[in-house]
């Protein structure tokens, strides 16, 4: 079986054989909640397609995206770190498909299979680098530069140049109001980097978009490739 999920691909054939009987295939609609805040994590997800947002929730139930995961990783990371829950929420922002594993089964597998545990822990390091650079970008960069970074990250986890992202999602990603998203999209579109239509963004000039995003993009991606392999 050929997996699209990069972590499942990175496992040895023997480790894939151990994990395979525990994998349950699902189609995941946009909005599907994968992890609830402060509740026991029942299943860990390995997406084959689509995008999941990891959201930090404030005391007023407002939130901001602090992480993005797709075919590059897993959702339910606290279980890999021997924790049973997280204050964050994870849900599908772009519909897709994926495999899930029962949380208790995965704990036992990680206790017994060092090879699987090592690969998943490498992803924890790569994801940690992503969130660190999100914090850096939120402080150091303009809304337009931050938007360019998130579009590149989303593009890395898709098979084509068209990304189904709504204005509401982009506002959540960037922690800004919708009018600011509209202005930033118009700026990137005016530079010829993207083409934005209702609910859909097409990346037209990937190289120029990377250059525009600056230091916010590149280091986490290099860390991922060093530890696991190519994103695209």
C-alpha positions as CSV (number, residue, x, y, z in Angstrom):
1,X,0.0,0.0,0.0
2,X,1.4,3.4,-1.0
3,X,0.6,6.2,1.5
4,X,0.3,9.8,0.7
5,X,0.9,10.8,4.3
6,X,4.6,11.6,4.6
7,X,5.0,10.2,8.1
8,X,3.5,6.9,7.1
9,X,5.8,6.9,4.1
10,X,8.8,7.6,6.3
11,X,8.2,4.4,8.3
12,X,10.1,1.3,7.4
13,X,8.2,-1.5,5.7
14,X,8.2,-3.5,8.9
15,X,6.9,-0.6,10.9
16,X,4.2,0.0,8.3
17,X,3.1,-3.6,8.6
18,X,2.8,-3.2,12.3
19,X,0.7,-0.1,12.1
20,X,-1.5,-1.0,9.1
21,X,-4.0,-3.3,10.9
22,X,-4.8,-0.4,13.2
23,X,-5.5,2.2,10.5
24,X,-9.1,3.2,9.8
25,X,-9.8,5.1,6.6
26,X,-12.2,8.1,6.7
27,X,-13.4,10.9,4.4
28,X,-13.3,14.2,6.3
29,X,-15.6,17.1,5.5
30,X,-14.7,20.7,6.0
31,X,-15.4,21.6,9.6
32,X,-14.9,18.0,11.0
33,X,-13.5,18.3,14.5
34,X,-10.5,16.0,15.1
35,X,-9.4,17.1,18.6
36,X,-11.5,18.9,21.2
37,X,-9.8,21.2,23.7
38,X,-9.2,19.7,27.2
39,X,-10.9,16.4,26.3
40,X,-9.2,13.0,26.1
41,X,-7.8,12.4,22.6
42,X,-9.5,9.3,21.4
43,X,-7.9,9.0,17.9
44,X,-4.7,10.2,16.2
45,X,-5.1,11.2,12.6
46,X,-2.7,10.8,9.6
47,X,-4.2,12.9,6.8
48,X,-3.8,11.8,3.2
49,X,-5.3,15.0,1.8
50,X,-6.9,18.2,3.0
51,X,-5.7,20.6,5.7
52,X,-6.3,20.7,9.5
53,X,-6.0,23.8,11.6
54,X,-4.8,23.7,15.2
55,X,-6.4,26.5,17.1
56,X,-5.5,28.2,20.4
57,X,-8.7,29.3,22.2
58,X,-8.8,32.4,24.3
59,X,-11.0,32.8,27.4
60,X,-13.7,34.4,25.2
61,X,-13.9,31.4,22.9
62,X,-12.1,33.3,20.1
63,X,-9.2,31.6,18.6
64,X,-6.2,31.9,16.3
65,X,-4.5,29.3,14.2
66,X,-1.2,28.3,15.7
67,X,-0.4,25.3,13.5
68,X,-1.2,23.7,10.2
69,X,-1.1,20.0,9.4
70,X,-1.9,18.0,6.4
71,X,-0.3,15.0,4.6
72,X,3.0,16.1,6.2
73,X,2.1,15.0,9.8
74,X,-0.4,13.9,12.3
75,X,-3.1,15.4,14.5
76,X,-3.3,14.3,18.1
77,X,0.4,15.0,18.8
78,X,0.1,15.1,22.6
79,X,-0.3,11.3,22.7
80,X,3.1,11.0,21.1
81,X,4.4,13.0,24.1
82,X,2.6,10.8,26.6
83,X,-0.1,13.4,27.3
84,X,-3.8,12.6,26.9
85,X,-5.2,16.0,26.0
86,X,-4.5,19.5,24.8
87,X,-6.0,23.0,25.3
88,X,-6.1,23.4,21.5
89,X,-8.8,22.4,19.0
90,X,-8.1,20.8,15.7
91,X,-10.5,20.7,12.8
92,X,-10.6,20.2,9.0
93,X,-10.3,23.5,7.2
94,X,-10.0,21.9,3.8
95,X,-11.9,18.7,3.2
96,X,-9.8,15.6,2.7
97,X,-9.2,12.0,3.7
98,X,-7.1,10.3,6.2
99,X,-6.3,7.3,8.5
100,X,-6.9,7.3,12.2
101,X,-5.6,5.1,15.0
102,X,-7.2,4.4,18.3
103,X,-5.3,6.4,21.0
104,X,-4.8,3.5,23.4
105,X,-3.5,1.3,20.5
106,X,-1.0,3.9,19.5
107,X,0.3,4.3,23.0
108,X,1.0,0.6,23.2
109,X,2.6,0.6,19.7
110,X,4.9,3.5,20.7
111,X,5.9,1.7,23.9
112,X,6.9,-1.4,21.9
113,X,8.2,0.0,18.6
114,X,11.1,2.4,18.8
115,X,11.2,2.9,15.0
116,X,7.7,4.3,14.9
117,X,8.2,6.4,18.0
118,X,11.4,8.0,16.5
119,X,9.7,9.0,13.3
120,X,6.7,10.6,15.1
121,X,9.0,12.4,17.5
122,X,10.9,13.9,14.6
123,X,7.6,15.3,13.4
124,X,7.0,16.9,16.9
125,X,10.3,18.7,16.4
126,X,9.4,19.9,12.9
127,X,6.0,21.0,14.1
128,X,7.5,22.8,17.1
129,X,9.8,24.8,14.6
130,X,6.7,25.7,12.6
131,X,4.9,27.1,15.6
132,X,8.0,29.0,16.7
133,X,8.2,30.7,13.3
134,X,4.5,31.5,13.4
135,X,5.2,33.5,16.6
136,X,8.2,35.2,15.0
137,X,6.2,36.1,11.9
138,X,3.2,37.4,13.9
139,X,5.6,39.9,15.5
140,X,8.0,40.8,12.8
141,X,6.1,40.7,9.5
142,X,3.3,42.6,7.8
143,X,-0.1,41.0,7.2
144,X,0.8,40.6,3.5
145,X,4.0,38.8,4.4
146,X,2.2,36.6,6.9
147,X,-0.5,35.8,4.3
148,X,2.2,34.8,1.8
149,X,3.7,32.5,4.4
150,X,0.4,30.7,5.2
151,X,-0.4,30.3,1.5
152,X,3.0,28.7,0.9
153,X,2.4,26.4,3.8
154,X,-1.0,25.4,2.5
155,X,0.4,25.0,-1.0
156,X,3.1,22.6,0.3
157,X,0.4,20.3,1.6
158,X,-1.8,20.3,-1.6
159,X,-1.3,18.4,-4.9
160,X,-2.1,21.4,-7.2
161,X,-1.9,25.2,-7.3
162,X,-5.5,25.9,-6.3
163,X,-6.2,26.1,-2.5
164,X,-9.8,26.3,-1.3
165,X,-9.4,28.9,1.5
166,X,-12.2,31.2,2.6
167,X,-11.8,34.8,3.9
168,X,-13.0,33.6,7.3
169,X,-10.3,31.0,7.4
170,X,-7.6,33.4,6.3
171,X,-8.7,35.8,9.1
172,X,-8.4,33.0,11.6
173,X,-5.0,32.1,10.2
174,X,-3.7,35.6,10.5
175,X,-5.5,36.8,13.6
176,X,-6.9,39.8,11.8
177,X,-10.3,41.1,10.6
178,X,-11.8,40.2,7.2
179,X,-11.2,43.6,5.7
180,X,-7.4,43.2,6.4
181,X,-7.5,39.9,4.6
182,X,-9.2,41.4,1.6
183,X,-6.5,44.2,1.4
184,X,-3.7,41.7,1.8
185,X,-5.2,39.4,-0.9
186,X,-5.5,42.3,-3.3
187,X,-1.9,43.3,-2.7
188,X,-0.6,39.8,-3.5
189,X,-2.9,39.6,-6.5
190,X,-1.7,43.0,-7.7
191,X,1.9,41.7,-7.6
192,X,0.8,38.7,-9.7
193,X,1.7,36.1,-7.1
194,X,-1.8,34.7,-6.8
195,X,-5.3,34.7,-8.3
196,X,-8.1,35.0,-5.7
197,X,-11.7,34.2,-6.4
198,X,-14.5,33.4,-4.0
199,X,-13.3,30.6,-1.7
200,X,-10.3,29.7,-3.9
201,X,-6.8,31.0,-4.3
202,X,-4.5,29.9,-7.1
203,X,-0.7,30.2,-6.6
204,X,0.7,31.7,-9.8
205,X,4.3,32.6,-9.0
206,X,5.6,30.3,-6.3
207,X,9.2,31.6,-6.3
208,X,8.2,35.2,-6.1
209,X,5.8,34.4,-3.2
210,X,8.6,32.7,-1.3
211,X,10.8,35.7,-1.8
212,X,8.1,38.0,-0.6
213,X,7.3,35.9,2.5
214,X,10.9,36.4,3.6
215,X,12.4,34.9,6.8
216,X,9.0,33.6,8.0
217,X,9.1,30.8,5.5
218,X,11.8,28.3,4.8
219,X,13.5,27.4,8.1
220,X,10.6,25.2,9.4
221,X,10.3,23.6,5.9
222,X,14.1,22.8,5.9
223,X,13.8,21.3,9.3
224,X,11.0,19.1,8.2
225,X,12.9,17.9,5.2
226,X,16.0,17.3,7.3
227,X,14.2,15.1,9.7
228,X,11.5,13.4,7.6
229,X,11.7,14.2,3.8
230,X,10.2,16.3,1.1
231,X,7.0,18.2,1.8
232,X,5.9,18.4,-1.9
